[in-house]
């Protein structure tokens, strides 16, 4: 029976020859992720049910990234809960102050996610790792607890939307513009509990950073996951980074999709969302002058070195307008260091911006 890319990965991890949309399965996990907000709920749930050891200390990742360094006593207590659990369990992938970064930038950078993996995380943007050819999705903290103990999770197999990319991007168009264009077209519920599967010749014009951004925001269209097929770009990124051999899956040529959306990259323009939903998109040529109070360059979507380079290119030799706040947040310590070495931090400070620790 023909299957989509996501269905192929789910079937393999469930030990089944094939799966169909709507089928309930239990599958083996390659990684379980939590952060300082969601992990304490899972940890307390484990304790409430008698405790127990995690299924694999190398396949659980806890990243202190939302309120770190801690902003108050409550956030400090959240991290202390995670820190105590990680040390007691011997969890190897525990990232605290000095090592941390924004979880969805840190895990690919550290090589913790590989092609063909099945990943769950107690954070909605866990769908980011589809950029590397993995099936990854967000879950609740109780599902995270079960995953940490058993190495398994249940899934309802999603149907899929085929997103075919054609052409090449114009200058100043990035993956963020691609995903905002798509959300503007299909709406915030347009892919509800479906897999967004990106394919087509245009994928060759998508860097890993572009793909990470696109898959990160699949959830903003309601998708269960977003995913790109593994290609030479993926393999080059993973080489020397991920210790596991890539597992390459491909959608069957006759796989069934609920619909197909074709995006001509050459026709895209820089795009932004207006309040109060991501689907309220406008291209820059449609926008009149709008006074702004603050600019944030960062987040799990856009705090990578390519984003900082683009921002520095705009700010170099210029000054932030009086009354406007500009906050720059490198997504990881490694990105922060690279930005320092390239002189980007100097550019930001000279322009009148403030640079934060990765968070």
Protein Blocks (a to p, Z undefined) as FASTA:
>chain_A
ZZdfklmmmmmmnopabdcehiacddddfbdcddfklmmmmmmmmmmnopaadfblklcc
cddfklgccfbfklmmmmmmmmmmmmmnopabbcdehjaccfklmmmmnopacehiacdd
ddfklmmmmmnopacddddfklmmmmmmnopacdddddddddddedjddehiafklmmmm
mmmmnopklmgoiacddedjklmmpcfklmmmmmmmmmmnopabdcddddfklmmmmgok
ambdcddddddfkbccfbdcdddfklpccdddddfbfklccdfklpccdddfbdcdedjk
lmcfklmmmmmmmmgopacdehiacddddfbfklmmmmmmnommmmmmmnopacdddZZ
